[in-house]
């Protein structure tokens, strides 16, 4: 038996249980990582001239109809979910109505 063969005997056995265990460890490691989560009600494009004309009371029309779902966005890039605006005491909140899958994003 060569040194290489002896080393093979010392390699860990990869089973479904060990893979599952690694997945749980990874998930636990990421549980306390902070990310920015935003709620987007819509967007529009304005020229610099339109921006300079903004005044209190002016209305900016967005690309979403009234009552459309709010998008829950991770790090300003990835849409994670959709929901609706709710009142939480004196503040706003979002009630999640849909979680998006990889295929939908």
DOVEXNU-545857 format. One record per residue: y, z, x of N, C-alpha, C, CB in turn; residue in three letters. Coordinates in Angstrom, 3 decimals, decimal comma, padded with zeros to 6 digits. Glycine has a CB too. Layout:
BEGIN
       n.Y       n.Z       n.X      ca.Y      ca.Z      ca.X       c.Y       c.Z       c.X      cb.Y      cb.Z      cb.X  rest
         Y         Z         X         Y         Z         X         Y         Z         X         Y         Z         X   Ala
...
***
This chain:
BEGIN
       n.Y       n.Z       n.X      ca.Y      ca.Z      ca.X       c.Y       c.Z       c.X      cb.Y      cb.Z      cb.X  rest
  -001,170   000,000   000,852   000,000   000,000   000,000   001,238   000,000   000,901  -000,005   001,228  -000,971   Unk
   002,212  -000,863   000,580   003,424  -000,954   001,388   004,471   000,021   000,874   003,978  -002,388   001,380   Unk
   005,563   000,170   001,635   006,669   001,041   001,227   007,297   000,548  -000,076   007,736   001,112   002,336   Unk
   007,325  -000,785  -000,246   007,881  -001,340  -001,482   007,010  -000,944  -002,667   007,999  -002,882  -001,390   Unk
   005,676  -001,041  -002,488   004,765  -000,662  -003,565   004,910   000,818  -003,918   003,320  -000,968  -003,169   Unk
   005,055   001,669  -002,910   005,213   003,097  -003,156   006,501   003,371  -003,932   005,211   003,873  -001,831   Unk
   007,583   002,624  -003,633   008,859   002,800  -004,332   008,761   002,442  -005,797   009,933   001,964  -003,681   Unk
   007,915   001,471  -006,117   007,738   001,056  -007,509   007,196   002,213  -008,335   006,792  -000,159  -007,603   Unk
   006,296   003,004  -007,751   005,721   004,135  -008,480   006,785   005,167  -008,844   004,621   004,794  -007,649   Unk
   007,903   005,199  -008,119   008,933   006,203  -008,354   010,009   005,726  -009,323   009,569   006,597  -007,049   Unk
   009,978   004,448  -009,737   010,968   003,950  -010,676   010,735   004,560  -012,054   010,922   002,415  -010,749   Unk
   011,813   004,862  -012,788   011,619   005,436  -014,120   011,003   004,406  -015,070   012,960   005,949  -014,684   Unk
   010,208   004,890  -015,967   009,594   004,017  -016,962   010,612   003,805  -018,071   008,254   004,621  -017,522   Unk
   010,870   002,546  -018,427   011,824   002,230  -019,474   011,079   002,104  -020,789   012,602   000,932  -019,151   Unk
   011,300   003,037  -021,641   010,691   002,989  -022,965   011,800   002,931  -023,994   009,761   004,213  -023,213   Unk
   011,419   002,714  -025,211   012,399   002,676  -026,300   013,108   004,020  -026,399   011,716   002,322  -027,648   Unk
   012,361   005,125  -026,169   012,961   006,458  -026,248   014,017   006,659  -025,174   011,887   007,529  -026,124   Unk
   013,766   006,181  -023,945   014,750   006,359  -022,884   015,982   005,490  -023,133   014,132   006,024  -021,521   Unk
   015,788   004,305  -023,704   016,926   003,446  -024,054   017,761   004,092  -025,147   016,441   002,054  -024,508   Unk
   017,109   004,654  -026,140   017,804   005,343  -027,218   018,567   006,541  -026,667   016,813   005,789  -028,307   Unk
   017,931   007,260  -025,759   018,592   008,406  -025,130   019,843   007,990  -024,376   017,635   009,114  -024,184   Unk
   019,765   006,888  -023,644   020,936   006,378  -022,911   022,047   005,980  -023,866   020,547   005,176  -022,036   Unk
   021,677   005,367  -024,984   022,668   004,971  -025,981   023,394   006,197  -026,523   022,000   004,191  -027,129   Unk
   022,665   007,260  -026,811   023,282   008,492  -027,314   024,199   009,115  -026,268   022,203   009,500  -027,732   Unk
   023,797   009,069  -025,005   024,651   009,591  -023,933   025,931   008,774  -023,849   023,908   009,571  -022,575   Unk
   025,847   007,449  -023,884   027,028   006,576  -023,845   027,965   006,881  -025,010   026,608   005,092  -023,880   Unk
   027,388   007,006  -026,201   028,212   007,295  -027,372   028,928   008,631  -027,208   027,355   007,304  -028,646   Unk
   028,238   009,619  -026,693   028,849   010,936  -026,476   029,971   010,851  -025,442   027,784   011,957  -026,021   Unk
   029,803   010,035  -024,417   030,831   009,887  -023,385   032,104   009,286  -023,956   030,315   009,020  -022,240   Unk
   031,991   008,376  -024,910   033,154   007,687  -025,465   033,786   008,419  -026,642   032,765   006,305  -025,893   Unk
   033,139   009,434  -027,180   033,646   010,126  -028,355   035,050   010,683  -028,173   032,720   011,233  -028,719   Unk
   035,429   011,106  -027,001   036,733   011,726  -026,772   037,746   010,784  -026,130   036,568   012,940  -025,907   Unk
   037,435   009,513  -026,019   038,372   008,531  -025,476   039,367   008,168  -026,577   037,622   007,254  -024,942   Unk
   040,665   008,273  -026,280   041,696   007,962  -027,268   042,060   006,484  -027,230   042,943   008,818  -027,027   Unk
   042,264   005,916  -028,402   042,716   004,535  -028,536   043,832   004,512  -029,580   041,531   003,575  -028,940   Unk
   044,660   003,492  -029,529   045,727   003,351  -030,511   045,199   002,646  -031,748   046,921   002,580  -029,918   Unk
   045,415   003,252  -032,899   045,017   002,649  -034,168   046,285   002,448  -034,991   043,966   003,544  -034,935   Unk
   046,502   001,209  -035,462   047,688   000,858  -036,239   047,270   000,357  -037,611   048,534  -000,209  -035,506   Unk
   048,211   000,397  -038,545   048,008  -000,169  -039,871   049,049  -001,252  -040,063   048,103   000,920  -040,990   Unk
   048,599  -002,481  -040,317   049,498  -003,626  -040,470   049,517  -004,072  -041,918   049,073  -004,793  -039,552   Unk
   050,725  -004,135  -042,484   050,840  -004,597  -043,872   051,122  -006,084  -043,951   051,934  -003,832  -044,594   Unk
   051,526  -006,686  -042,862   051,810  -008,116  -042,840   052,711  -008,442  -041,665   052,458  -008,570  -044,160   Unk
   053,031  -009,728  -041,535   053,892  -010,147  -040,427   054,670  -011,389  -040,829   053,061  -010,418  -039,147   Unk
   055,652  -011,705  -040,017   056,455  -012,901  -040,219   057,082  -013,271  -038,885   057,545  -012,684  -041,317   Unk
   057,675  -014,428  -038,822   058,408  -014,849  -037,623   059,876  -015,001  -037,993   057,833  -016,190  -037,038   Unk
   060,723  -014,503  -037,118   062,162  -014,621  -037,290   062,768  -015,218  -036,033   062,797  -013,250  -037,610   Unk
   063,860  -015,935  -036,200   064,595  -016,427  -035,032   065,456  -015,289  -034,501   065,474  -017,681  -035,391   Unk
   065,967  -015,442  -033,293   066,877  -014,436  -032,753   068,137  -014,343  -033,611   067,244  -014,766  -031,293   Unk
   068,547  -015,455  -034,171   069,712  -015,451  -035,056   069,461  -014,609  -036,293   070,078  -016,873  -035,461   Unk
   068,263  -014,750  -036,883   067,911  -013,950  -038,056   067,822  -012,467  -037,699   066,579  -014,431  -038,652   Unk
   067,300  -012,185  -036,512   067,234  -010,791  -036,064   068,628  -010,197  -035,905   066,470  -010,690  -034,740   Unk
   069,546  -010,968  -035,353   070,905  -010,443  -035,136   071,649  -010,259  -036,450   071,699  -011,380  -034,219   Unk
   071,202  -010,936  -037,513   071,830  -010,799  -038,831   071,253  -009,646  -039,657   071,679  -012,088  -039,601   Unk
   070,245  -008,942  -039,143   069,640  -007,858  -039,922   070,642  -006,738  -040,168   068,402  -007,306  -039,204   Unk
   070,651  -006,251  -041,398   071,524  -005,159  -041,816   070,727  -004,242  -042,734   072,812  -005,697  -042,532   Unk
   071,144  -002,991  -042,872   070,475  -002,109  -043,838   070,491  -002,729  -045,238   071,155  -000,719  -043,864   Unk
   069,362  -002,650  -045,907   069,241  -003,220  -047,243   068,683  -004,632  -047,261   070,566  -003,214  -047,907   Unk
   068,661  -005,293  -046,125   068,116  -006,650  -046,032   066,599  -006,599  -046,180   068,513  -007,318  -044,682   Unk
   066,007  -007,549  -046,841   064,561  -007,611  -047,064   063,972  -008,691  -046,173   064,232  -007,889  -048,561   Unk
   062,890  -008,350  -045,488   062,150  -009,314  -044,674   060,852  -009,622  -045,410   061,872  -008,761  -043,217   Unk
   060,641  -010,877  -045,749   059,437  -011,286  -046,460   058,269  -011,387  -045,486   059,659  -012,630  -047,183   Unk
   057,139  -010,789  -045,860   055,943  -010,816  -045,031   054,947  -011,834  -045,575   055,301  -009,422  -044,960   Unk
   053,893  -012,076  -044,796   052,902  -013,099  -045,156   051,789  -012,602  -046,080   052,287  -013,649  -043,910   Unk
   051,919  -011,388  -046,635   050,880  -010,838  -047,504   051,438  -010,557  -048,896   050,290  -009,551  -046,895   Unk
   050,661  -010,820  -049,925   051,124  -010,509  -051,277   051,092  -008,999  -051,537   050,263  -011,243  -052,317   Unk
   051,851  -008,562  -052,515   051,842  -007,160  -052,926   050,422  -006,786  -053,341   052,855  -006,903  -054,094   Unk
   049,959  -005,646  -052,860   048,615  -005,188  -053,203   047,529  -005,690  -052,275   048,291  -005,601  -054,583   Unk
   047,887  -006,525  -051,307   046,878  -007,023  -050,357   046,401  -005,864  -049,481   047,457  -008,183  -049,471   Unk
   045,160  -005,929  -048,997   044,658  -004,854  -048,137   045,477  -004,720  -046,854   043,194  -005,103  -047,790   Unk
   045,594  -003,483  -046,390   046,235  -003,172  -045,116   045,173  -003,334  -044,026   046,857  -001,712  -045,113   Unk
   045,528  -003,932  -042,893   044,568  -004,076  -041,796   044,671  -002,887  -040,844   044,806  -005,399  -041,031   Unk
   043,527  -002,305  -040,495   043,448  -001,228  -039,519   043,105  -001,886  -038,193   042,380  -000,126  -039,927   Unk
   043,996  -001,742  -037,191   043,898  -002,510  -035,955   043,756  -001,572  -034,754   045,133  -003,420  -035,785   Unk
   042,835  -001,898  -033,866   042,575  -001,130  -032,647   043,305  -001,764  -031,483   041,061  -001,045  -032,354   Unk
   044,108  -000,971  -030,777   044,828  -001,414  -029,576   045,586  -002,726  -029,784   043,855  -001,575  -028,426   Unk
   046,166  -002,903  -030,949   047,005  -004,057  -031,285   046,277  -005,389  -031,207   048,187  -004,096  -030,377   Unk
   044,944  -005,374  -031,229   044,187  -006,610  -031,063   043,056  -006,804  -032,053   043,636  -006,661  -029,703   Unk
   042,272  -005,780  -032,277   041,019  -005,928  -033,008   041,148  -005,319  -034,401   039,857  -005,270  -032,238   Unk
   040,926  -006,131  -035,435   040,943  -005,622  -036,806   039,600  -004,950  -037,064   041,219  -006,771  -037,850   Unk
   039,629  -003,635  -037,298   038,410  -002,855  -037,504   038,020  -002,736  -038,969   038,580  -001,482  -036,922   Unk
   039,058  -002,610  -039,809   038,790  -002,317  -041,214   039,987  -002,752  -042,050   038,490  -000,804  -041,422   Unk
   039,806  -002,646  -043,369   040,904  -002,894  -044,299   040,951  -001,726  -045,271   040,729  -004,261  -045,055   Unk
   042,122  -001,510  -045,839   042,245  -000,394  -046,766   043,478  -000,519  -047,632   042,279   000,912  -046,012   Unk
   043,767   000,570  -048,337   044,921   000,600  -049,222   045,768   001,825  -048,903   044,481   000,606  -050,706   Unk
   047,065   001,684  -049,092   047,989   002,781  -048,809   047,821   003,861  -049,871   049,461   002,276  -048,762   Unk
   047,762   005,114  -049,413   047,689   006,261  -050,306   048,708   007,301  -049,863   046,258   006,863  -050,328   Unk
   049,016   008,207  -050,748   049,934   009,296  -050,447   049,114   010,511  -050,037   050,853   009,622  -051,668   Unk
   049,467   011,107  -048,892   048,798   012,305  -048,402   049,884   013,361  -048,210   047,998   012,030  -047,058   Unk
   050,096   014,151  -049,227   051,200   015,109  -049,186   052,518   014,354  -049,129   051,065   016,067  -047,972   Unk
   053,301   014,608  -048,076   054,587   013,931  -047,888   054,485   012,730  -046,956   055,609   014,905  -047,345   Unk
   053,280   012,306  -046,635   053,081   011,209  -045,689   052,206   010,123  -046,306   052,448   011,726  -044,385   Unk
   052,144   009,000  -045,607   051,270   007,906  -046,005   049,930   008,035  -045,305   051,915   006,548  -045,690   Unk
   048,909   007,493  -045,932   047,587   007,390  -045,339   046,977   006,065  -045,764   046,682   008,586  -045,757   Unk
   045,798   005,786  -045,259   045,079   004,565  -045,621   043,689   004,966  -046,089   045,004   003,556  -044,417   Unk
   043,327   004,549  -047,275   041,958   004,730  -047,754   041,181   003,490  -047,337   041,904   004,954  -049,322   Unk
   040,133   003,680  -046,553   039,327   002,564  -046,052   038,535   001,974  -047,206   038,374   003,022  -044,906   Unk
   038,655   000,664  -047,386   037,915  -000,026  -048,441   036,865  -000,973  -047,878   038,871  -000,794  -049,331   Unk
   037,001  -001,317  -046,590   036,079  -002,287  -045,986   036,032  -002,079  -044,477   036,508  -003,743  -046,321   Unk
   034,837  -001,995  -043,920   034,636  -001,959  -042,478   034,178  -003,350  -042,074   033,591  -000,849  -042,050   Unk
   034,853  -003,946  -041,090   034,506  -005,314  -040,688   033,383  -005,306  -039,666   035,731  -006,039  -040,115   Unk
   032,521  -006,303  -039,743   031,452  -006,470  -038,765   031,946  -007,426  -037,682   030,138  -007,005  -039,438   Unk
   031,188  -007,545  -036,610   031,539  -008,465  -035,520   031,732  -009,884  -036,028   030,460  -008,446  -034,438   Unk
   030,948  -010,288  -037,007   031,015  -011,655  -037,525   032,293  -011,917  -038,305   029,819  -011,935  -038,405   Unk
   032,873  -010,847  -038,878   034,063  -011,001  -039,711   035,372  -010,921  -038,930   034,062  -009,955  -040,780   Unk
   035,347  -010,387  -037,719   036,580  -010,193  -036,958   036,962  -011,432  -036,207   036,439  -009,044  -035,999   Unk
***
